[in-house]
Amino acid sequence: MTHACSRLCRSAVTVTAAGMLMVPAAATGAAAGTGSPGGRITAATATVPGVPRVSGSSPSPSPDVRTLDAGVARQLDQAVRRVMRQAAVPGVTVGLWTPGRGQYVKSFGVADIGSGRKMSPDLFMRIGSETKTFTVTALLQLVDQHKVGLDDPIGKYVDGVPNGDRITLRDLAGMRSGLFNYSADDGFYKALTSDPQRSFTPQQLLGYAFRHPVLFPPGEKFYYSNTNLVLLGLVVEKMSGQSLADYIHARVLVPAGMDHTSFPAGTEFPQPHAQGYTNQTANGRVAATADWSSSWAWAAGAMISTLDDLHTWARTVATGVFPDGSTMVGPATQKQRLTTPPTAVPGAGYGLGIFDVQGWIGHNGSIPGYESLTVYLPSARTTLVVLLNTDIDYKGSEPSTLFGRAITEIVSPRHVFDLPAEPAAR
């Protein structure tokens, strides 16, 4: 039994919950309004093919997103509370921003079951596989600097990779390498759950993956594997001369103005943060996870962020442009990133470390105790961020997907975010 740090197209066996987390669905935070959207998003000056140009003025109303008035806010409140009850989610924060049509920022439930402390929009949260969008951004910047090529074989940079002379950096970023997912290895699962605070090195993680045969020739199909991102993290470190955390901080987070996003090396977790709850344990019982190490997820899922920072990141990663208008990833490279071939999930395509689900561009994240969803709808310049403090599935579906679906059914019925549950597989 394993837990991948995101399960968009997972190869994880889901552990059945040993207990239900039932808490009141009380709400805190800012109510919906029709004023200017908050956060640090500012005008952009570059144009990316396939993504509408962002201007300083309010865009024309889009039929793709409803105005976030008081009536829609009430519908959203009801939908969020319904999902919380169904999936037994302790606490969740939802942020929805659409220029010229208002915003909705609200927290529900509790950040800590034991103390009853309420969930709030300012909490630090683990974001799991949203980390992949940062790691691949770092890689694409090195592509723009001509330090690496997307069609270079991984064997050029890392020794000992099965099929390393054939698997390209593009295959890795697009989840089409054929390399086994280390977090689906039984030995890894036993090591993690026997001591959740232990540290793993990238080389140890690759060791769990490389004991398995290659699953298919590179480029043949889509298979979500955290192994791919560990390899890309090593490439970034080798070709930049910096640790992955330092590179992302200096070249991505600082210019984006994301002061509350970090890349921990182990168990560190800024305050205030929510307690997380998982059943991905050795005995299947629900456990608190805030003090667990995220080193096992590293370049694939270790990062921490906040609602406000992810509001900034959603549009930044979808356009390749920093909030001040400067280029984060060049237009030609960004176009390649946003080329999203279909996956086995209907309506979902996956590009280079980013997905497109019914028009929503971004990524989800799942790590023991926490889930997240950060997506951007270019046609309406609308951002949706969902952060919650459990990763326990409900009837085979991740709760972040349940929230995404319930919210977008109300605000963007032409673009309903949906990642259908798939059978667990080995």
N, C-alpha and C positions, 0 to 999 in steps of 0.2 A: 504494500500500500504506500502511495506516495502523495506528495503535494507539490505541484509545480507552482512557481510564483506568479504565473498567470495561466488561465485555463481557457483561452480563446478557442484553441483546438487541442484539447489536452490529451495526454497519455497517462492520466493519473487515475488510480482507483480511489473512489470517494469513500471515506470512512463514515459510517453511519453515526449520527449524533447520539451521545449517551444521555444527554439531557437537553431540555429546552430552556432558553433564556427568555423569560417573560418579564417585561418591564413596562411601565406606563409610557405612552407615546406623547410625552409633553414636548412642547416646541419652544425654542428660544431663538432670538436673532431678529434680523430686519424683515419686515413684511414686504410684499411686492409693491412696486410703485411704478410710475411712468416717467420718472425723472431720468437724468443721465446715468449711464451705467457706472458703477464704481470700479476700483482696482487700478492697476497701472497701465492698462492698455492705452496706447496713444497712436497717433497717426503713423502710418507706414508709407514709404515712398517708392518701394520697389514693386514690380509686378511679377508674379509667378504664373506661368501658363497653367490654366485650369483652375486658378484661385482668383476670385475677384479682387481688384485693387482696392486697398483700404484708403479712404480719404479722411480728412479732418472733419468734414461735415457729416451730418446725420444722413444715413442712406435712405433711399426711398423705401417705403413699407414693403415688406416681402410677404407674399402669400404663403411662404413656407413656415412661418412662425406666427402664432397668435400674439396679440398684445397682452402683456402680463398685468392685467388689471385686477381689481379686487375679486371679481368673479372667478377668474382663472386661478388666482392665488388660493381661493377656497377649494377649488377642485384639486390643486396640487397638494394642499394639506391633507385632504381626504385620501388621495392616492398614496402618499408617502406613509401615512399611518396604517393604511390597509396592508401594504407590503411589510411593514414592520411587524404587524400582528401575525401575518401568514408565515414569515420567515424567521420569527423570533429574533429580530435584530435589536440589540440593546440601544444603540445610538447611531444617528446618521445626520450628516450635514449636506444640504443641497444648495448649490449656487447656479443660477441661471441668469444670463445677461444677454439682452438683445438690443442693440442700439436703436434708439427712437421708440422702442416698445416696452421699455421698463426692465426691471430686474426683480429677482426673487432670491433671497438669501435667508435660509432658516435652518436651525438645528432642532432635532427631535430626540427625545429619550435621554439616556444617560451615558456619560463617558466612562463611568465606573460603577458596576453593579453593587459592589460592596459598600461604597460610601454614598451612593445615590447622587454623586456629582453630575450635574447636567452636561450634556453635549453642548458645545458652543463653536461658532465659526472660526475662532482664533486658535484652535488646538493644532498641535503638530501631529501628523499621522504618517504611518508607513504607507508607501504607495506601490510596493511590489513592482510588477512588470512595467509600470510607467517608466521605470528606470531605463528600459530598453530605448525609449525615445531619446534619452540624453546620451547614452552610449553610442547610438547610431549617429546622432548629430555630431559628436566628436569625430567619428570616423569620416563622415561626409565633409567636415571641415578640412581634414587631412587630404581628402580627395581634391578639394578645391586648391589646396596648397601644393598639389602634385607630389605629395610624399607617399601616397599609396594610390592604387588603381582599383576600382570596384571589380575588375575582371582579373586581378592578380590572384594566383592560388594561395591559399592559406599557408601551404608549405613553405612559401617564400619567407614567412615571418615567424612561424611556430613549427618546431620540429615534432615529429612523432604523431601527427594527426592522420588517422586512417583516411585514405583517399585524399591526402593533403595536396597532392599534385594536380588534382582535378577539381576540388571544391574551391570556389572563388569567394572573395569577400562579399560579393553580391548574393551568392547562394546563402551565406551565413546570415546576412542582414534580412533576407527575404524568407527565412525559415524553409529553405529548400535544399539543405545540405545532405540530408540523409543520416546525419550523425545522431546517435542515441541520446535521449534526454537524460542527463545524469540524475536529475531529481526523480526519475522513474525507476531508479536502481534500488533494489531491496536493501543492499548493503548501506547505501547512502541514507535511506529512510531510517534504518536501525541506528546508525551513528547519530543522526540528527535528533531523533526522539529520545534516545537514551541520555543525551546531554545537550539540551537546546541552547545552552550558553557557550558551547565550544566554538572554536574558530576553525574555519576551513580555509585553505589556500586555493587559488585558482588551479594549481597543478593537481591538488587532491580531487577537486571537483571533476577535472578532465579525466582523472584516473578511473572514476566511477563510470564515466561514459565510454571510455575507450576499451573497457573490458567486454563491451558488446559489439557484435558485428555491425557494419554499416547497413542501414535499412534499405537503401535504394540508391541508384546513381544520382549524383548531384543534378538539381534542376528538374528532376522527373515529377516531383509532387511536393505539396505543402505538408510539413510536419513541424509542429511547434516544439522547439527544443531550446532549453536554457543553455545547453552546451555551446550553441552558436555564439551567444553573447559573451560568454567567458572568453572565447577565442578572440572576438573583436576587441574586448577590453585589453587583452594582451597586446594586440596590434597597436592600439592607441598608445599604450604605455611605451612600447618599443620605438615607435616612430615619432613620438612627441618628446621623449626624454623625461616625461613627468608621470607621476602616478595618475591613474584614471580619475581619482577623486580630485586631485589638484588641477588637472586639465579641465575637467567639467566646471569646477568652481571658477577658474580664471577666464575661460573662453566662452562659457555658456551662461552660468548663473549670474556673474557680476554684470556683464553687459545687458542681461535681461532684467536686471533690477530685482532678482529673486533672492532677497536677503534671508529668507526663512526656509530655504531648501538646502539639504545637506546630504552627504554621502558617507554614512558612518562606516567605520572599520569593523565594528563588533556590536556590542550591546548598547552603546550610547544612544540617548533619546532625549532631545531638548524638552524642557518644561515650558508650558503645560501641554501634556499629551493625554490622549485617551488610552485607557486600558483595552487590550485586545483579547478576544476570546476565540478559541479554536477547538476542534475535536481531532485535529491532525496530531495525535499523541500515540504513545506506545500502547496504551490501553483503551484508546477510543473515547476516553472521558474528556469533558470540556475542561480546558485549562486557560489561565491567564498568560499572556505572552509578551507584555511590554518589555520584560527584561530578557527576552530571547535574543540571541545574536542573529544578525542578518548577513553575516559574512558568507554563509552558504549560498546566498543569492547574488552577491557581488554585482558584476556588470549587468546581470539579468534582472535584479530586483531589490537592491539594498536601500534605495534612497528614501528620504523623509521630506515631507513638504507640508504646506498649508493651503487652505482654500484660496486665499488671496494670490499666492504665488502660482498656483495651478490655473487660476483665471488668466494670469499673464501668459503662462506657458501654452495654453490651448491654442491661441491664435499664433503665437510665435512659432511653434513647431509646425503648424499647418501651413504657414506662409513662408517660412524660412527667413523672416524679417524680425529684427529686434524691435522692441517698443519705440526706440528713438528713431526708427527708420533705417538704421544701418543693416547691412546684410549679415545674417547668421550663416546661411547656406546659400551658395550661388543659385540663381534661377535655373540653370541647366541641370545642376545636381539635384535641386529640390524637385524638379519635374520628374527625374528618375525615381526619387523617393516616393512620390505620390502616384506612380504607376503601380496600381494595386491589382495584380492578377487574382482571379477568384480562388477561394479556398473551398473546402468541403462544406462550409457553413453557407447556406443560401443567403444571398444578399450581402455577403461579406468578402472583401478583397483585402489582401495583405501586401503592402509594398516593402520598403526598406525600413523595418522597425516601426511601422505605423499601419493602422488599418483604416478602411473605409467601410462603414456599416450603414447602409441605406443613406449615404450622403454625409454621415457624421465621421469626421476624420480625427483620429487620436489613438488612444490606447486605454486598456483597463489594467488593473493590477490586483493580485491576490497573493498575500503572504500570511503565514499563520497569525490569525487574530485581526487582520485588516483587509479591506478591499477598497478599491478606488476606480473611478471612471472619469476621464478628462477628454472631452470631445468638442469639436468645433464644426459648425455647419456653415460652410463658406457662402452659400446662396443667401443666407440671412445674417451673416456675420454674428452668429449666435454661439455662445459658449455654455456648456453644461459640465459641471463638476459635482461628483458625488463621492463622499468619504464616509466610511462606516467602520465599526469596530468589531466585526466578526467576518469570518470567511466560511462559515458553516452553510453548506448548500441546503436549498429547499427543493425537494423533489427533483434533484439532479441539476438544478439551475443555481448559478451564483447569484447572491442577493444584489450585487451591483448591477447585474443585467436586469433583474426584476425591477429595480428602481429606474434604470434607464428606460426600459420599455414603458412603465407606467407614466413616467413624466412626459416622454415624447409622444405618447398616444394623445395627450392633452394639448401640448404646445406645438407639436409639429406632426400632425397626422399624416402628412405626405412623406414624412421621414421618420418612421418609428424605429428606434434603436432596438435591435433584437438579435441576440446570439442564442439560437435554439440549443437546448440541452442535447448533448450527444452521449451515446452509450460509453461507459468507461471502457478503456481498452488497455491492453498491455503492449 
